[in-house]
Amino acid sequence: MRIGISNFPTDYSIAPTSLGKALEERGFESLWVVEHTHIPASRRTPYPLADELPSIYWEAHEPLTFLAQVAAVTENLQIGTGVCLVPEHHPIALAKRVATLDSLSGGRFLFGIGAGWNAEEMENHGVEFKDRWKVLREHVLAMKACWTEKDAEFHGKFVDFDPVWVEPKPISKPHPPIFIGATSTWAMDRIAEYAEGWLPVQVPEFDERLKLLTECCEKRGRSIDDIDISVFTMIESQEDMAELAAKGVNRIILGLPTSDETESLKVMDSYAKVVEWAGEI
């Protein structure tokens, strides 16, 4: 079992260089950071988890830049987006940025992706909410072409370009692993079609979704064993961890609150037992 940390990094939280060093020193396997390019002031779309949207949603750093600083001071720590809102980026530009980060980090980038929940945020990027997953799919397929082909081209409804040269190519082959961060029934077939991993929050429907994902993989000629399952959750005991491992979960991602270095180090140290348990499973 691998243990990762997720975080909303801001100007007032622990610095990326300090965070990366501290995580690697304490035996954590990966760091995952969020993305919102902005939050529209209208607040038309309600926050799905509470009445008020925490300010960290618009204060968080741009993730790839933040992770580049983390990568510069670490050697083995995997760095990931949890998640990158792919429909809000041009696929050629995002493909280049991802490949650059993967190359500079020595192939340590984990590409967690999602379509997003804020309708007006997407609209500001020219994407209609109803089309977000269709746009995401075409962007992912177009990026895969950029990562793996010399004369990359893509022709779809939302993305259309003739042959282009996009360098550097990623060190990770054929490209950085793609993790879809979603738990809907529709997401399971998307994972089976064009992703290497599943990145869910541990919801009550987890077992049901896992069964559906297994079926979707089989229909597409894949095995559920080929899917890297990484779950955002909290762990109370080694038995809880072993139960998730038995279901095929390969990575547990613990939350790190947005706080200064002193408080962040305290939280990381409080997870020492979980890291120890993981080494025994």
C-alpha positions as CSV (number, residue, x, y, z in Angstrom):
1,M,0.0,0.0,0.0
2,R,1.2,3.5,-0.9
3,I,0.3,6.6,1.2
4,G,-0.2,10.0,-0.4
5,I,-1.1,13.4,0.8
6,S,-3.6,15.8,-0.8
7,N,-3.5,19.6,-0.2
8,F,-4.9,23.0,-1.3
9,P,-1.6,25.0,-1.4
10,T,-1.8,28.7,-1.0
11,D,0.4,31.7,-0.3
12,Y,-0.1,31.3,3.5
13,S,0.4,27.5,3.7
14,I,3.6,25.5,3.9
15,A,5.9,26.3,1.0
16,P,6.3,23.7,-1.8
17,T,10.0,23.1,-1.2
18,S,9.4,22.5,2.6
19,L,6.4,20.4,1.9
20,G,8.1,18.1,-0.6
21,K,11.1,17.6,1.6
22,A,9.0,16.9,4.7
23,L,6.8,14.3,2.8
24,E,9.8,12.4,1.4
25,E,11.5,12.4,4.8
26,R,8.5,10.9,6.4
27,G,8.0,8.1,3.9
28,F,5.0,9.4,2.0
29,E,4.8,8.2,-1.6
30,S,2.9,11.0,-3.4
31,L,1.6,14.5,-3.2
32,W,-1.7,15.5,-4.9
33,V,-2.8,19.1,-5.3
34,V,-6.0,20.7,-6.5
35,E,-6.9,23.1,-9.3
36,H,-9.4,25.9,-9.9
37,T,-8.2,28.5,-12.4
38,H,-10.6,30.9,-10.7
39,I,-14.0,31.0,-8.9
40,P,-16.6,33.3,-10.5
41,A,-17.8,36.0,-8.1
42,S,-21.5,35.3,-9.1
43,R,-21.5,32.1,-7.0
44,R,-24.4,30.9,-9.1
45,T,-23.3,27.2,-8.8
46,P,-23.7,26.1,-5.2
47,Y,-20.8,24.4,-3.5
48,P,-21.8,20.7,-3.4
49,L,-20.2,19.9,0.0
50,A,-21.4,22.8,2.2
51,D,-23.3,26.1,2.3
52,E,-20.2,28.2,2.0
53,L,-17.3,27.7,-0.4
54,P,-14.0,27.8,1.5
55,S,-11.7,30.6,0.2
56,I,-8.9,28.0,-0.5
57,Y,-10.8,27.2,-3.7
58,W,-9.9,30.5,-5.3
59,E,-6.6,31.1,-3.3
60,A,-4.9,27.8,-4.3
61,H,-1.7,27.9,-6.4
62,E,-1.6,26.8,-10.0
63,P,-0.8,23.1,-9.5
64,L,1.8,22.3,-12.2
65,T,3.9,25.3,-11.2
66,F,3.6,24.3,-7.5
67,L,4.5,20.7,-8.2
68,A,7.5,21.7,-10.3
69,Q,9.0,23.3,-7.2
70,V,8.2,20.1,-5.2
71,A,9.9,18.0,-7.8
72,A,13.0,20.1,-7.7
73,V,13.8,19.3,-4.1
74,T,12.7,15.6,-4.1
75,E,14.0,12.4,-5.7
76,N,11.3,9.8,-5.3
77,L,8.1,11.5,-4.3
78,Q,5.4,11.1,-6.9
79,I,3.6,14.4,-7.8
80,G,0.1,14.5,-9.0
81,T,-3.0,16.7,-9.7
82,G,-6.0,15.8,-7.7
83,V,-7.6,17.0,-9.9
84,C,-6.7,19.1,-13.0
85,L,-9.8,20.5,-14.7
86,V,-8.9,19.4,-18.2
87,P,-11.8,21.1,-20.1
88,E,-10.5,24.5,-18.9
89,H,-7.2,24.1,-20.9
90,H,-6.3,23.9,-24.5
91,P,-5.1,20.3,-25.0
92,I,-1.9,21.1,-27.0
93,A,-0.8,23.6,-24.4
94,L,-1.7,21.3,-21.5
95,A,0.0,18.3,-23.2
96,K,3.2,20.3,-23.4
97,R,3.1,21.5,-19.8
98,V,2.4,18.0,-18.5
99,A,5.1,16.4,-20.6
100,T,7.6,19.1,-19.4
101,L,6.8,18.5,-15.8
102,D,7.0,14.7,-16.3
103,S,10.3,15.1,-18.0
104,L,11.9,17.5,-15.5
105,S,10.7,15.3,-12.6
106,G,12.2,12.1,-14.0
107,G,8.8,10.6,-14.9
108,R,7.1,11.2,-11.5
109,F,4.0,12.9,-12.6
110,L,0.5,11.3,-11.9
111,F,-2.2,13.0,-14.0
112,G,-5.4,13.2,-11.9
113,I,-8.2,14.7,-14.0
114,G,-11.8,15.8,-13.6
115,A,-14.4,17.8,-15.4
116,G,-15.4,20.1,-12.6
117,W,-18.6,21.1,-10.8
118,N,-18.8,24.9,-11.3
119,A,-20.8,25.7,-14.4
120,E,-19.9,29.4,-14.7
121,E,-16.2,28.6,-14.2
122,M,-16.3,26.4,-17.2
123,E,-18.4,28.9,-19.2
124,N,-15.6,31.4,-18.7
125,H,-13.4,29.0,-20.5
126,G,-15.9,28.5,-23.3
127,V,-17.2,25.1,-22.2
128,E,-20.9,24.4,-21.6
129,F,-21.5,22.4,-18.4
130,K,-23.5,19.7,-20.3
131,D,-20.5,19.1,-22.6
132,R,-17.8,19.0,-19.9
133,W,-17.1,15.2,-20.0
134,K,-17.3,15.1,-23.8
135,V,-14.8,17.9,-24.0
136,L,-12.6,16.2,-21.4
137,R,-12.6,13.0,-23.4
138,E,-11.5,14.7,-26.6
139,H,-8.8,16.7,-24.8
140,V,-7.4,13.5,-23.2
141,L,-7.3,11.7,-26.6
142,A,-5.7,14.7,-28.2
143,M,-3.1,14.9,-25.5
144,K,-2.3,11.3,-25.9
145,A,-1.6,11.9,-29.5
146,C,0.7,14.8,-28.7
147,W,2.6,12.6,-26.1
148,T,3.0,9.6,-28.3
149,E,3.2,10.7,-32.0
150,K,5.7,12.8,-33.9
151,D,3.1,14.2,-36.3
152,A,0.2,14.4,-33.8
153,E,-3.2,15.3,-35.1
154,F,-6.8,15.1,-33.8
155,H,-10.1,15.7,-35.4
156,G,-13.2,15.8,-33.1
157,K,-16.2,17.9,-32.3
158,F,-14.5,20.0,-29.7
159,V,-10.8,19.6,-30.7
160,D,-9.5,19.8,-34.2
161,F,-6.0,20.2,-35.4
162,D,-3.8,19.0,-38.3
163,P,-0.4,17.4,-37.6
164,V,1.7,19.2,-35.0
165,W,5.1,18.7,-33.4
166,V,4.8,18.8,-29.6
167,E,8.0,18.3,-27.6
168,P,9.3,17.2,-25.1
169,K,7.7,13.8,-25.0
170,P,7.0,12.5,-21.5
171,I,9.5,10.2,-19.8
172,S,6.6,8.1,-18.5
173,K,5.7,5.7,-21.3
174,P,3.5,5.8,-23.2
175,H,2.5,8.9,-21.1
176,P,1.9,9.9,-17.5
177,P,-0.8,7.7,-16.0
178,I,-4.3,9.3,-16.1
179,F,-6.5,9.0,-13.1
180,I,-10.1,10.0,-13.3
181,G,-11.4,11.6,-10.2
182,A,-15.1,10.9,-10.2
183,T,-17.6,8.4,-8.6
184,S,-20.6,8.6,-10.8
185,T,-21.9,5.5,-12.6
186,W,-20.9,7.1,-16.0
187,A,-17.4,7.6,-14.8
188,M,-16.7,3.9,-14.6
189,D,-16.8,3.4,-18.4
190,R,-14.7,6.5,-19.0
191,I,-12.0,5.0,-16.8
192,A,-12.2,1.7,-18.6
193,E,-12.0,3.5,-22.0
194,Y,-9.1,6.0,-21.6
195,A,-7.6,6.0,-18.1
196,E,-5.0,4.1,-16.1
197,G,-6.4,4.9,-12.7
198,W,-9.4,5.7,-10.6
199,L,-9.1,8.5,-8.0
200,P,-12.3,8.6,-6.0
201,V,-13.3,9.9,-2.6
202,Q,-14.4,6.9,-0.5
203,V,-18.1,7.2,-0.8
204,P,-20.8,4.8,0.6
205,E,-21.3,3.5,-3.0
206,F,-17.6,2.6,-3.4
207,D,-18.1,-1.2,-3.5
208,E,-21.0,-0.8,-6.0
209,R,-18.9,1.4,-8.2
210,L,-15.9,-1.0,-8.0
211,K,-18.1,-3.8,-9.2
212,L,-19.3,-1.6,-12.1
213,L,-15.8,-0.6,-13.0
214,T,-14.8,-4.3,-13.1
215,E,-17.6,-5.0,-15.5
216,C,-16.8,-1.9,-17.7
217,C,-13.2,-3.0,-17.9
218,E,-14.2,-6.6,-19.0
219,K,-16.5,-5.2,-21.7
220,R,-13.5,-3.2,-23.1
221,G,-11.1,-6.2,-22.9
222,R,-9.3,-4.9,-19.9
223,S,-8.7,-6.2,-16.4
224,I,-9.6,-4.3,-13.2
225,D,-6.1,-5.3,-12.1
226,D,-4.7,-2.9,-14.7
227,I,-6.5,0.1,-13.0
228,D,-4.5,1.9,-10.3
229,I,-7.1,2.6,-7.6
230,S,-6.2,5.5,-5.3
231,V,-8.7,6.6,-2.7
232,F,-9.1,9.9,-0.8
233,T,-10.0,8.7,2.7
234,M,-9.0,8.6,6.4
235,I,-7.7,5.5,8.0
236,E,-8.6,4.5,11.6
237,S,-6.9,1.1,11.8
238,Q,-4.6,-1.3,9.9
239,E,-7.6,-3.5,9.5
240,D,-9.4,-0.7,7.5
241,M,-6.3,-0.4,5.3
242,A,-6.1,-4.2,4.8
243,E,-9.8,-4.3,3.8
244,L,-9.2,-1.6,1.1
245,A,-6.1,-3.4,-0.1
246,A,-8.1,-6.6,-0.5
247,K,-10.5,-4.7,-2.7
248,G,-7.7,-3.7,-5.0
249,V,-6.9,-0.2,-3.6
250,N,-3.2,0.5,-4.2
251,R,-2.9,4.0,-2.7
252,I,-4.6,5.8,0.2
253,I,-4.5,9.6,0.0
254,L,-4.8,11.5,3.3
255,G,-5.8,15.1,3.6
256,L,-3.4,17.8,4.7
257,P,-5.2,21.0,5.9
258,T,-4.1,24.3,4.4
259,S,-1.9,25.7,7.2
260,D,1.5,27.0,7.9
261,E,4.6,24.9,8.1
262,T,4.5,24.3,11.9
263,E,0.9,23.0,11.8
264,S,1.5,21.0,8.6
265,L,4.4,19.2,10.0
266,K,2.3,18.3,13.1
267,V,-0.4,16.8,10.9
268,M,2.2,14.8,8.8
269,D,3.7,13.5,12.0
270,S,0.3,12.4,13.2
271,Y,0.1,10.1,10.2
272,A,3.3,8.2,11.0
273,K,1.3,5.2,12.2
274,V,-0.6,5.0,8.9
275,V,2.7,5.1,6.9
276,E,4.0,2.3,9.2
277,W,0.9,0.2,8.6
278,A,1.2,0.6,4.8
279,G,4.7,-0.9,4.9
280,E,3.3,-4.0,6.4
281,I,0.5,-4.6,3.9
